[in-house]
Amino acid sequence: MPVPNTSQVVPGAAVSIVLKADQPTGRQVQGIVQNVLTSGNHPRGIKVRLSDGRVGRVQRMHTGEIPPQETSTTPTSASRNSRPPRERDNRRSKFQSRDIRLDEGGEAPAEEIDLFAYMKPAKQKKKGGAKAQVPVEEEEPIREAAAIATCPVCGNFEGDETAVAHHVESHFA
């Protein structure tokens, strides 16, 4: 029997699916389609997420109500959870994330904090005593005249020690 195509499988439709874990046995569970996860037709059935969170491939369509004796009573992680299953924007994503601000009963977001909240104020200079301190202007340090050296090899080159050392290396290179 052929599997239903994309025009038949729409959100809100009653279907029978085979879960990934039940593929070897072919055991089917019934439910209402919440999301269609396959973008086109598929030879083994279109992958869907049921309203209770289970995911599987559609094997056949149901008309009207799903008989209660056919519905699976196996608890799933989604049915144990009070939150409805999340929709995924990127179906190929390995990791799922959610926006906790959209959860019901959550805390209101804290006040906005900018970078200035993390800056420490500058330490104030101690202003005490009877003496008024006059700011001292910093002077450039007095540089002593650099010692002038002469090249010991040729005797013609003069400069500071670093320049002479570099010049001497050029004689032996």
N, C-alpha and C positions, 0 to 999 in steps of 0.2 A: 504494500500500500504506500503510495507516495506521501511525502511529508508536505504540510501546508507551505504556501509561498508567502512572500512579504506583503502582498495585498490582503491576505487573510489574517495575518498575525499583527494585531494592533493593540495598543494599551487598552485595558479593560476587557479583553476577550478571555473567555474561559478555555483553557487548554490543558493537555496532558503533556508532561515533559519527562525526559530521562535526565536525572542528575549525573554529574561526572562520575561520582562514586558508584552509581548503579549501571554504568554502561555495559560492564560484562554480563550482568544478569538481565538487563532490559527492563527492570522494574520502573514503572511510571508513577508519577505523583501528579495531582491536579491542583490547579490554582488559577488565579486571575493575573494577567500580564500587567506588570507595572511599567517596565522598560523593555524595548526591543534593543538587544545588544549587537546583533549582526546587521551589517549595512545592506546586505543583499541576500539572495537565496543561497541555501547551503544543502548539499546532498544528504547530510545526516540530520537536518533540521535547523531552524533558525534559533539562535541562542537568545534567551529572554531571562529577565529577572521577574519573579512572581511578586505579588504584593506582600508576601511574608518573608521576602529576602532570598529565597532559594533561587539558584541559577541552573538552567539546563536547556536542552534542545527540544523544541516542540515536535511532538510525534503526531498529534491529532488535535482537532478542534472539538469543542463541546458547544452545543447550542443551549442557551438559557443557563439555568442554575447547575452547579456541580453537585451530584448526589453526595450526601454526607458520608456514605459508606466507602466511597472511593477516595476521599481526601485522606492524605497521609497524616498520622498523628505523631510522627516522630518530631520531637522538639529540635529546632534549629537554633543556631546562635542568634539569628535575627529575632526569632519569636521569644527568646529569653530576655532579650533586650527591650527596654521600654521605648527606645528611640526608633523611628522608622529608618529603613536602610538609606544609605547615602547614594546620591546620584554621582556618577563619575563624568567629568568633563572630558578627560583624556582616557579613552578605553584601553590604550596600549600602556598606560602608566603602570609600573610595577608597584609603586607605593601609593597609598591612598591618604588623603589628608582631608581635614574638614575645618570649617571656620567655627570655633567654639563660641563666637559672639552670637551665632544664629541659634544656639541651643536654648531650649526653654528653661526657665528657672535658673539660668546662670547669673553670675554677678554682673553688675554694670561695669563697663570698663573704667579703670582708674583714671584720675585726672591726667590730662596731657602733660608730659614732662619733657622739657627741652634740655639741651646740653648745658645751659646755664645752671641747672639744678645740681650738676655734678662738679662744678668749679668751686674751688675753695677760695674764700676771700683773701686778699693779700694781707700779710701780717703788718700791723701798724707799728711804727717806730715808737719806742717809749719816749714820752715827753714828760720828763720829770726833773726835779731839782731846780735850784735857783738859777743855774747857769743856762744861758741861751746858747744853743749850739749853732755855730756858723758852719754852713756847708763848706767843706774843703774842696777846692777845685783840684781835680786830678791832673797832674802834669805828666807829660810824656817822660818815660824814664830816659835818663841821660845815657846815651850809648857811648861807650868808650871807643876810642878809635881802634878799628880792627888792626890787628898786627899784620904788617905787610911781609909776605914771604917771597923768596926768590927761588926759581927752579934750580935744584941742585945739579941737574944734568947739563943744561945748556947755559944757565946763568942769565939768560935774556928775559925770561918771563917773570913778571911780578904780580902779586895778587894775594888774596886771603888764603888761608890754609886749604880750603876746599877747592878753590880754583887751581892752586898749584898742584894739589894731589891729582886732579883730573888731567892737568897738562903733563905731568910726569908719566901717567899711564899711556899717553899718546906716544911717548918716546919708545915704549917697549911693545907696542901693539903691531 
